């Protein structure tokens, strides 16, 4: 796939090459710290952008007919020049190249066709060619204004939420229409006719003209394999130019298609500003202005989305920071200035931007060098541009159309048509939206297609909000708390742990998704579930409806003698404040709100065990003979070990031993609990690993590896322990080896049980 992308080039973000290894900019560089690299990168970017920008200009103004072709070639170059200089004037600090884009140029052409060429308004029909040109460039002026508005209102992030299938539909419609629009020029037929008229004239096509256009497209599509030094678009242009004039030398003039023709040779200046003023002073113009404004808004939405996607890819490659809203303001201002000069709309050119950075550019000076090269081209190249064959430009645009086809659409079609490929329902929905958007853009007009795309995006958003927020759920038989318990209590949790249910949520918890949780909890009322733990650590937002449903769910469970616990608030402090303000914390009580799921699980397990056995741990100390670590021992073994144990008492908060201290003792809890904490690397914070309850042992590794303590143990309350010092164990091993072996055997069994439980928990969480 990567090889194919390199071969065909790139037209939209999904066709962009992968970023190569590069040096990440560590900060703002001095403007002139990298003059040579900026010059080489900027000049290379200009050489790559100049031919393709002329092609986009011709594409954008082609609906106006052959008379507009000379102006169209310059329109792409004016956009390239004005966009970069305006961005620099507004403080751009980037290596991105502001240049025309395929999809924006297609939209420009489609809107020109529907709003001017096919317009039923008498004002437009009676307009002169110069006035029609001015009306076309008002598209760019208004669209630029909308883009500035998007940036000032900080809508840059919202524009990016247009559904991907909608953009895929625009891409495919643009690719098809761009390719079809090049057929007359490729065949040497006169333009400005319908597709039916063009097809009827095919018997009169010019083979040599077609050959020159095909050679151009082939060299452009395969340029990356043919030469690493010459950009593919420039290579295709050179090959097509040479082929055309070679054919012209051996054939009659009537056997080969036309060239662009004489271009205006004036210096670039805002020549359309007076035309704009004349239009605004004409009352008849205001009858068509609403349609132009809606069309410009459509252009602004799609072009802004395309620009932001491109900018994200470019900044990932260059390591620079993307400021989407500011870039929209710069882009919009550049498009307004470009319209005043007679230029089309800009975006961010992927190929030129990548070439700029990889050519050595590291700062905005490269944009200035690039604009300087474009200005030199505008002043020196008009005689050469006038000699460019239209079939060569058509070949370039045909190659662009092939590059523009949405790769995701091709993948979906492959999954649908090829055997042994998975095709899910969601893939079918995406493919349907792609086809519908493309069909509307082709059969109706682009404004309706944009409206349809926005409607689809809203529907997708509502459906996504109404989907269940439940990430997964599990019972306490699968995952338990970190509290270590004696074997009898573990047996109870094995038998009855299914009565504890953990529900993990993720994403936004709004009206639709919250209702799905309420329905799931209601279903637990018919089964043997006593504790429901709702984990919100992956929830990014809760609205008032979601908070209300949590309270109502708690009330229903309480009426049935069940418990609702809320966990994960330590990871979402802002949600904790919101839930407190909405009365959720007060309704559940603070006792049922936990920082993490482990604490909630421990609370539920304790009450489940107490419910089964009563307060067995609340009275006297754990019977010595029933300690699991002494299981299976004879009276002689116990007699050998018991005198060597020391009884110690710890108060609440007292440290039993600290992390890093020498390990010289093993502790057996007779009463109370103790928690194990470790310090998080690089911070002063600690986290709980496990809590030991009566009947369990800790610090046993001192008998095995005799190393340093790996964690800190703290008494949770009044704690009573039987302590076996290492010298006493050594004495037991010498004098009563059978008792020592039995003790180590029981320790191994308890460690194995803990490891088995940890493995099951990890497997459950990973799954």
ZAMARGU-4260 file (C-alpha; in steps of 0.2 Angstrom, whole numbers, plus 5000, padded with zeros to 4 digits):
<rodrens>
0) 5000/5000/5000 | 5014/5012/5004 | 5022/5008/4988 | 5006/5012/4978 | 5004/5028/4987
5) 5022/5033/4983 | 5018/5029/4965 | 5003/5038/4962 | 5007/5054/4973 | 4994/5062/4984
10) 4979/5073/4981 | 4970/5073/4998 | 4975/5070/5016 | 4972/5051/5014 | 4984/5050/5000
15) 4998/5059/5009 | 5015/5049/5011 | 5021/5044/5028 | 5032/5056/5037 | 5050/5052/5036
20) 5062/5053/5051 | 5066/5071/5054 | 5073/5083/5067 | 5059/5090/5078 | 5060/5109/5079
25) 5064/5113/5098 | 5057/5130/5097 | 5056/5146/5087 | 5071/5149/5077 | 5079/5165/5072
30) 5072/5171/5055 | 5088/5170/5046 | 5096/5155/5055 | 5093/5143/5041 | 5093/5154/5025
35) 5101/5141/5014 | 5088/5127/5019 | 5074/5139/5018 | 5079/5145/5001 | 5081/5127/4994
40) 5065/5121/5002 | 5055/5136/4996 | 5061/5136/4979 | 5058/5117/4977 | 5040/5119/4984
45) 5037/5133/4971 | 5043/5122/4957 | 5031/5109/4962 | 5017/5121/4965 | 5018/5132/4950
50) 5012/5119/4936 | 4999/5111/4947 | 4992/5128/4953 | 4990/5133/4934 | 4980/5117/4931
55) 4969/5121/4946 | 4966/5138/4940 | 4960/5132/4923 | 4949/5119/4932 | 4941/5132/4943
60) 4937/5144/4928 | 4934/5131/4915 | 4915/5133/4915 | 4917/5151/4908 | 4923/5144/4892
65) 4939/5145/4882 | 4940/5164/4884 | 4944/5162/4902 | 4959/5150/4900 | 4973/5163/4899
70) 4965/5172/4915 | 4963/5154/4923 | 4981/5150/4922 | 4986/5166/4931 | 4972/5164/4943
75) 4981/5149/4951 | 4998/5158/4952 | 4990/5173/4960 | 4982/5162/4973 | 4999/5154/4976
80) 5007/5172/4978 | 4994/5181/4988 | 4990/5166/5000 | 5008/5165/5006 | 5012/5184/5007
85) 4996/5187/5016 | 4999/5173/5029 | 5017/5180/5032 | 5009/5197/5035 | 4998/5190/5048
90) 5012/5182/5057 | 5013/5164/5050 | 5027/5154/5058 | 5026/5138/5048 | 5033/5129/5033
95) 5016/5125/5025 | 5013/5131/5008 | 4997/5141/5004 | 4992/5135/4987 | 4976/5129/4977
100) 4969/5112/4981 | 4960/5100/4970 | 4944/5099/4980 | 4943/5118/4983 | 4946/5121/4964
105) 4933/5108/4960 | 4920/5117/4971 | 4925/5133/4963 | 4921/5127/4946 | 4905/5118/4952
110) 4898/5134/4960 | 4904/5145/4945 | 4894/5133/4934 | 4878/5133/4944 | 4878/5151/4950
115) 4884/5159/4934 | 4884/5149/4918 | 4867/5140/4922 | 4860/5154/4932 | 4842/5159/4927
120) 4844/5177/4935 | 4843/5191/4921 | 4857/5201/4930 | 4869/5186/4927 | 4863/5182/4910
125) 4866/5200/4904 | 4883/5202/4913 | 4898/5204/4902 | 4913/5192/4903 | 4923/5204/4914
130) 4908/5205/4926 | 4906/5186/4926 | 4924/5185/4931 | 4921/5197/4945 | 4906/5187/4951
135) 4916/5171/4951 | 4930/5179/4961 | 4917/5186/4973 | 4915/5167/4978 | 4933/5167/4984
140) 4930/5184/4993 | 4915/5178/5002 | 4922/5161/5006 | 4937/5169/5013 | 4927/5180/5024
145) 4917/5165/5030 | 4934/5156/5034 | 4940/5171/5044 | 4923/5170/5054 | 4926/5152/5057
150) 4943/5156/5064 | 4937/5171/5075 | 4923/5160/5082 | 4935/5146/5086 | 4925/5134/5075
155) 4941/5126/5068 | 4939/5111/5079 | 4920/5109/5075 | 4923/5110/5056 | 4934/5094/5057
160) 4919/5084/5064 | 4911/5083/5047 | 4909/5064/5044 | 4922/5056/5035 | 4910/5047/5022
165) 4904/5064/5018 | 4921/5070/5013 | 4924/5054/5004 | 4908/5058/4994 | 4915/5075/4989
170) 4932/5068/4984 | 4924/5055/4973 | 4912/5067/4965 | 4926/5079/4962 | 4937/5065/4955
175) 4924/5060/4943 | 4919/5077/4937 | 4937/5083/4936 | 4941/5068/4925 | 4926/5070/4914
180) 4929/5089/4912 | 4946/5085/4904 | 4940/5073/4891 | 4937/5087/4877 | 4954/5094/4879
185) 4962/5077/4879 | 4953/5072/4863 | 4957/5089/4855 | 4938/5093/4855 | 4931/5110/4858
190) 4925/5113/4876 | 4909/5121/4883 | 4898/5107/4877 | 4888/5094/4887 | 4894/5077/4890
195) 4882/5070/4877 | 4889/5082/4864 | 4906/5078/4868 | 4903/5059/4866 | 4894/5062/4849
200) 4910/5071/4844 | 4922/5057/4849 | 4924/5050/4831 | 4932/5067/4826 | 4945/5066/4841
205) 4964/5069/4838 | 4974/5054/4842 | 4991/5064/4844 | 4982/5076/4856 | 4976/5062/4866
210) 4993/5054/4866 | 5002/5070/4873 | 4989/5071/4887 | 4991/5052/4891 | 5010/5054/4891
215) 5008/5069/4903 | 4997/5059/4915 | 5007/5043/4915 | 5023/5052/4919 | 5015/5062/4933
220) 5007/5046/4940 | 5024/5037/4939 | 5036/5051/4942 | 5041/5046/4959 | 5048/5030/4952
225) 5056/5038/4937 | 5065/5052/4946 | 5069/5057/4964 | 5075/5074/4959 | 5061/5081/4948
230) 5043/5083/4956 | 5031/5071/4947 | 5019/5085/4942 | 5034/5095/4934 | 5040/5079/4926
235) 5023/5075/4918 | 5022/5093/4912 | 5040/5092/4904 | 5036/5075/4896 | 5019/5081/4889
240) 5026/5097/4883 | 5040/5088/4873 | 5028/5075/4866 | 5016/5088/4860 | 5028/5099/4851
245) 5037/5083/4844 | 5020/5078/4837 | 5016/5095/4831 | 5033/5095/4821 | 5028/5079/4811
250) 5009/5082/4809 | 4998/5096/4802 | 4992/5110/4813 | 4974/5103/4812 | 4979/5087/4819
255) 4985/5093/4836 | 4975/5103/4850 | 4977/5121/4855 | 4988/5129/4867 | 4984/5141/4882
260) 4987/5157/4872 | 4992/5174/4875 | 4992/5179/4894 | 4990/5196/4902 | 5007/5203/4905
265) 5002/5216/4918 | 5011/5216/4935 | 5000/5208/4948 | 4988/5221/4956 | 4971/5220/4964
270) 4962/5224/4947 | 4945/5216/4952 | 4942/5228/4967 | 4935/5241/4955 | 4924/5227/4948
275) 4918/5222/4965 | 4913/5240/4969 | 4904/5242/4953 | 4894/5226/4957 | 4890/5231/4974
280) 4883/5248/4968 | 4872/5239/4955 | 4855/5235/4964 | 4852/5220/4952 | 4867/5212/4960
285) 4858/5210/4977 | 4845/5198/4969 | 4859/5185/4966 | 4869/5189/4982 | 4860/5177/4993
290) 4863/5162/4982 | 4882/5167/4980 | 4883/5169/4999 | 4876/5151/5002 | 4887/5144/4989
295) 4902/5153/4996 | 4898/5146/5014 | 4898/5129/5006 | 4914/5132/4998 | 4921/5138/5015
300) 4915/5123/5025 | 4923/5110/5014 | 4939/5120/5010 | 4941/5123/5028 | 4939/5105/5033
305) 4951/5100/5019 | 4964/5113/5024 | 4963/5108/5043 | 4966/5089/5038 | 4980/5094/5027
310) 4988/5105/5040 | 4987/5091/5053 | 4997/5080/5042 | 5010/5093/5038 | 5013/5098/5056
315) 5014/5080/5061 | 5028/5078/5047 | 5037/5095/5052 | 5035/5094/5071 | 5027/5111/5071
320) 5012/5116/5082 | 4995/5117/5073 | 4985/5132/5077 | 4969/5128/5068 | 4959/5143/5071
325) 4973/5156/5067 | 4977/5146/5051 | 4959/5148/5046 | 4960/5167/5048 | 4976/5168/5038
330) 4969/5156/5025 | 4953/5166/5024 | 4962/5183/5023 | 4974/5176/5009 | 4959/5170/4999
335) 4951/5187/5000 | 4967/5196/4994 | 4968/5182/4981 | 4951/5186/4974 | 4955/5205/4973
340) 4970/5200/4962 | 4960/5188/4951 | 4965/5172/4960 | 4956/5157/4966 | 4954/5150/4983
345) 4969/5142/4993 | 4972/5128/5005 | 4988/5119/5011 | 4997/5110/4997 | 5003/5093/5004
350) 5016/5089/4991 | 5024/5107/4991 | 5024/5108/5010 | 5032/5091/5012 | 5045/5095/4999
355) 5048/5112/5008 | 5052/5104/5024 | 5062/5090/5017 | 5071/5102/5006 | 5078/5110/5022
360) 5066/5123/5026 | 5063/5126/5045 | 5054/5143/5046 | 5043/5156/5037 | 5057/5163/5027
365) 5054/5148/5016 | 5037/5154/5011 | 5044/5171/5007 | 5057/5162/4995 | 5043/5152/4988
370) 5032/5167/4984 | 5048/5176/4977 | 5050/5161/4965 | 5031/5162/4960 | 5033/5181/4957
375) 5048/5178/4945 | 5038/5165/4936 | 5023/5177/4934 | 5035/5190/4927 | 5046/5179/4916
380) 5036/5164/4911 | 5020/5171/4903 | 5027/5168/4885 | 5031/5150/4890 | 5014/5147/4899
385) 5006/5154/4883 | 5014/5139/4874 | 5008/5126/4886 | 4996/5114/4877 | 4979/5112/4884
390) 4979/5094/4882 | 4995/5093/4894 | 4986/5103/4907 | 4971/5091/4905 | 4983/5077/4907
395) 4989/5084/4923 | 4972/5087/4930 | 4967/5069/4924 | 4981/5062/4935 | 4975/5073/4949
400) 4958/5066/4947 | 4965/5048/4949 | 4975/5053/4964 | 4959/5061/4971 | 4949/5045/4972
405) 4945/5041/4990 | 4955/5026/4996 | 4943/5022/5009 | 4929/5020/4996 | 4940/5008/4986
410) 4943/4998/5002 | 4925/4997/5006 | 4921/4991/4988 | 4935/4978/4989 | 4927/4972/5005
415) 4910/4971/4997 | 4915/4963/4980 | 4929/4952/4984 | 4926/4935/4992 | 4933/4931/5010
420) 4932/4950/5014 | 4923/4956/5029 | 4909/4968/5026 | 4900/4974/5041 | 4884/4985/5043
425) 4894/5000/5047 | 4904/4998/5031 | 4888/4997/5022 | 4881/5013/5030 | 4898/5022/5026
430) 4897/5017/5008 | 4879/5022/5006 | 4883/5040/5013 | 4898/5041/5001 | 4888/5036/4986
435) 4873/5048/4991 | 4884/5063/4994 | 4893/5060/4977 | 4877/5057/4968 | 4869/5073/4975
440) 4885/5083/4971 | 4885/5077/4953 | 4866/5076/4949 | 4860/5092/4959 | 4873/5104/4964
445) 4887/5106/4977 | 4877/5117/4989 | 4863/5104/4991 | 4877/5091/4993 | 4885/5101/5007
450) 4868/5103/5016 | 4866/5085/5015 | 4883/5082/5022 | 4880/5093/5037 | 4863/5084/5040
455) 4872/5067/5039 | 4885/5073/5051 | 4872/5079/5063 | 4863/5063/5062 | 4879/5053/5065
460) 4882/5064/5080 | 4865/5060/5087 | 4866/5042/5084 | 4883/5042/5092 | 4876/5051/5107
465) 4862/5038/5109 | 4873/5023/5108 | 4877/5014/5124 | 4891/5022/5135 | 4894/5005/5142
470) 4912/5000/5138 | 4911/4983/5146 | 4905/4974/5162 | 4911/4960/5173 | 4907/4951/5189
475) 4917/4949/5205 | 4920/4931/5200 | 4931/4937/5186 | 4940/4952/5194 | 4942/4955/5213
480) 4949/4969/5224 | 4967/4970/5229 | 4963/4965/5246 | 4971/4949/5251 | 4959/4937/5260
485) 4960/4921/5269 | 4955/4905/5260 | 4938/4903/5267 | 4933/4921/5262 | 4940/4918/5245
490) 4929/4903/5243 | 4914/4914/5248 | 4918/4926/5234 | 4921/4912/5222 | 4903/4906/5225
495) 4894/4922/5227 | 4905/4935/5218 | 4893/4935/5204 | 4882/4946/5215 | 4894/4961/5212
500) 4893/4968/5195 | 4905/4981/5188 | 4899/4992/5173 | 4913/5003/5165 | 4907/5018/5155
505) 4916/5028/5142 | 4913/5043/5131 | 4900/5056/5134 | 4886/5051/5146 | 4871/5061/5139
510) 4852/5058/5138 | 4853/5044/5126 | 4868/5034/5133 | 4862/5037/5151 | 4845/5029/5147
515) 4854/5014/5140 | 4863/5012/5157 | 4847/5014/5167 | 4839/5000/5156 | 4854/4989/5160
520) 4853/4992/5178 | 4834/4989/5178 | 4838/4972/5171 | 4848/4967/5186 | 4833/4968/5197
525) 4827/4952/5190 | 4844/4943/5194 | 4854/4939/5209 | 4864/4955/5209 | 4866/4965/5225
530) 4880/4978/5221 | 4881/4988/5205 | 4897/4998/5203 | 4897/5011/5189 | 4915/5016/5184
535) 4916/5033/5176 | 4935/5035/5174 | 4933/5035/5155 | 4918/5046/5154 | 4923/5063/5147
540) 4907/5073/5150 | 4891/5071/5159 | 4875/5082/5157 | 4861/5086/5169 | 4851/5072/5162
545) 4864/5059/5165 | 4866/5065/5183 | 4847/5064/5185 | 4847/5046/5179 | 4861/5041/5191
550) 4850/5047/5205 | 4835/5039/5199 | 4844/5022/5196 | 4851/5023/5214 | 4833/5026/5221
555) 4826/5011/5212 | 4840/4999/5218 | 4838/5005/5236 | 4820/5002/5235 | 4824/4984/5231
560) 4838/4982/5244 | 4852/4984/5232 | 4867/4996/5231 | 4873/5008/5218 | 4892/5012/5220
565) 4901/5026/5209 | 4919/5024/5206 | 4933/5032/5196 | 4931/5050/5202 | 4949/5052/5206
570) 4953/5051/5187 | 4939/5064/5183 | 4940/5078/5197 | 4930/5090/5186 | 4916/5077/5185
575) 4917/5074/5204 | 4913/5093/5206 | 4899/5092/5194 | 4891/5077/5202 | 4892/5085/5219
580) 4884/5101/5213 | 4870/5091/5204 | 4866/5081/5221 | 4872/5064/5215 | 4885/5063/5228
585) 4873/5067/5242 | 4860/5055/5235 | 4872/5040/5235 | 4881/5046/5251 | 4900/5049/5252
590) 4901/5031/5258 | 4896/5024/5241 | 4907/5036/5230 | 4925/5030/5228 | 4941/5036/5220
595) 4943/5020/5210 | 4935/5003/5206 | 4946/4993/5218 | 4940/5003/5233 | 4922/5000/5227
600) 4925/4981/5225 | 4933/4980/5242 | 4918/4988/5250 | 4906/4977/5241 | 4916/4961/5245
605) 4916/4965/5263 | 4898/4967/5264 | 4895/4951/5254 | 4906/4941/5266 | 4898/4949/5281
610) 4881/4945/5274 | 4886/4927/5272 | 4895/4924/5288 | 4891/4938/5300 | 4904/4949/5309
615) 4916/4934/5310 | 4931/4946/5309 | 4924/4960/5321 | 4926/4951/5337 | 4941/4942/5344
620) 4957/4938/5335 | 4958/4925/5321 | 4959/4908/5329 | 4978/4904/5328 | 4975/4886/5323
625) 4964/4891/5309 | 4977/4902/5301 | 4979/4896/5282 | 4998/4897/5284 | 4997/4883/5297
630) 4985/4872/5287 | 4989/4854/5288 | 5002/4855/5302 | 5003/4843/5316 | 5002/4847/5334
635) 5021/4844/5334 | 5024/4857/5320 | 5013/4870/5328 | 5023/4867/5345 | 5039/4870/5336
640) 5033/4886/5328 | 5022/4895/5340 | 5035/4899/5354 | 5045/4908/5341 | 5032/4920/5335
645) 5031/4937/5342 | 5014/4946/5345 | 5015/4965/5339 | 5001/4978/5339 | 5000/4993/5328
650) 4989/5008/5329 | 4980/5016/5314 | 4992/5024/5302 | 5007/5016/5309 | 5020/5010/5297
655) 5024/4991/5299 | 5039/4992/5287 | 5045/5004/5274 | 5049/5002/5255 | 5068/4998/5254
660) 5071/4992/5272 | 5079/4976/5275 | 5067/4961/5274 | 5070/4952/5291 | 5052/4946/5296
665) 5036/4938/5290 | 5019/4945/5297 | 5003/4935/5300 | 4987/4946/5303 | 4977/4940/5318
670) 4965/4955/5318 | 4963/4971/5308 | 4969/4975/5290 | 4985/4982/5283 | 4988/4990/5266
675) 5003/4989/5254 | 5008/5006/5246 | 5022/5010/5233 | 5028/5026/5227 | 5024/5031/5209
680) 5041/5035/5199 | 5045/5053/5198 | 5031/5059/5210 | 5028/5061/5228 | 5011/5051/5226
685) 5009/5033/5232 | 4996/5020/5226 | 4988/5005/5235 | 4993/4988/5228 | 4984/4977/5240
690) 4975/4976/5257 | 4978/4961/5269 | 4964/4955/5280 | 4964/4943/5295 | 4972/4926/5292
695) 4983/4932/5278 | 5002/4934/5278 | 5014/4947/5271 | 5032/4950/5270 | 5035/4932/5267
700) 5048/4935/5254 | 5060/4939/5268 | 5060/4920/5271 | 5063/4917/5252 | 5075/4930/5245
705) 5080/4939/5261 | 5081/4956/5250 | 5074/4973/5254 | 5056/4977/5256 | 5048/4981/5239
710) 5034/4991/5246 | 5028/5001/5262 | 5014/4992/5273 | 5003/5003/5284 | 4990/4998/5297
715) 4973/5003/5292 | 4967/5003/5310 | 4970/4993/5326 | 4981/4979/5319 | 4987/4963/5328
720) 5001/4952/5320 | 5011/4937/5324 | 5028/4940/5318 | 5041/4927/5313 | 5059/4934/5313
725) 5071/4927/5300 | 5083/4921/5314 | 5069/4911/5322 | 5064/4903/5305 | 5082/4898/5303
730) 5082/4890/5320 | 5066/4881/5315 | 5074/4875/5299 | 5089/4868/5309 | 5079/4860/5323
735) 5063/4855/5315 | 5065/4854/5296 | 5048/4845/5293 | 5039/4860/5301 | 5049/4873/5291
740) 5046/4863/5275 | 5027/4863/5279 | 5027/4881/5282 | 5036/4885/5266 | 5024/4874/5257
745) 5009/4884/5263 | 5017/4900/5259 | 5020/4893/5241 | 5002/4888/5240 | 4996/4906/5245
750) 5008/4914/5233 | 5002/4903/5219 | 4984/4907/5223 | 4988/4926/5222 | 4997/4924/5206
755) 4983/4914/5198 | 4970/4927/5204 | 4981/4941/5196 | 4983/4932/5180 | 4964/4930/5179
760) 4961/4948/5183 | 4974/4953/5169 | 4966/4942/5157 | 4949/4949/5160 | 4954/4967/5160
765) 4965/4964/5144 | 4950/4956/5135
</rodrens>
